[in-house]
């Protein structure tokens, strides 16, 4: 969290974003609720989609949304939705 004095406070665990092994975070409002969500490509297990609850916390919804692909993937967002996933040797268009 930005303290607005050129310092930050580590609050990811409290916000529900306790995650290691991130390769590429992407920020977008995937469900058009007015809050920026986070999609994380990872090199450790499945990718994560964190839904912004609007109260300073996030919940992981990747499996429910069908975007929790295995490691070494990259999501491409357009107009707040995943439009392409480069999943290892495969590419999926949405």
N, C-alpha and C positions, 0 to 999 in steps of 0.2 A: 504494500500500500504506500502511496506517495504521501510523505509528510509535508509536502509543499515547501520544504526548506533544503532541497537538494539531498535529502536522505529518504530511505525507504524502510518499511517494516516488513519482515517475512510473515506472511499470513496465509500462504497457500494451503497449508494443512487445515487451518480453521475454516477456510472457504470451501473445502472439499476437493482441492486440487493437489493432493499429496501424490505426486507421480514422479518417477525417475525414468531415464532413458528416452527422453523426448528428442526427436529429430527435427520436426517441423510443426510448430503451432500455427494454426490459421484462425483468424478471428472474424466472425460474421454472425448475423442474427438469422440463424437457419429457419426458425419457426415464426419469424415476423411478429414477435411479441414486444419488440422495442428494446430488448436487452441483448448485448453482444455475447454470443456463445463461443466456445473454444473447441476446435477439433485438433487433436494431437496425433501426428504420425510418430511412431515409436520404433525402437529397435529391440524392445523387450516385451514380447507378447502382442496382444491385440491393440489396435489404435483406439483412441478414446474420443468420444464426443461428450463434452460437458455442457449441459443446459444451464444457463444463467437463470437462477430462481428469482432474481430481482431484489434480493434482500442481502446481497453480499456473499451468497453461497452458490455453489454449483452442484449438480447431480450428474452422474455418469449415465448416459442414455444411448451409448453406441450400439449395443446389442439390440435394444428395442427399435432403434432407427435403422438397423441393418447396415451400419457403416463401421463395425468393429473388425475390420479386416486384419489379417495377421501382419506381422512385422514387415518392414521395408516397403511401405506403401506411401503414396502421396495423393492427397485429395486436392482437387481443383474446384474452387467455388466461383459461382457467378450468380448475381441477383439473389444472394443469401441462400443458395442451395448447392450441394455437391453436384457437379455436372460431369465430372470425370474422376475416376480413381485409377491410378497406375499402381496395380497390385502385382508386384514382382514381374513376371513375364507377361501378365495379362493386363488389358486395359478395359475398363467398364465405363460406358456412357450412361448417364441418367437423364 
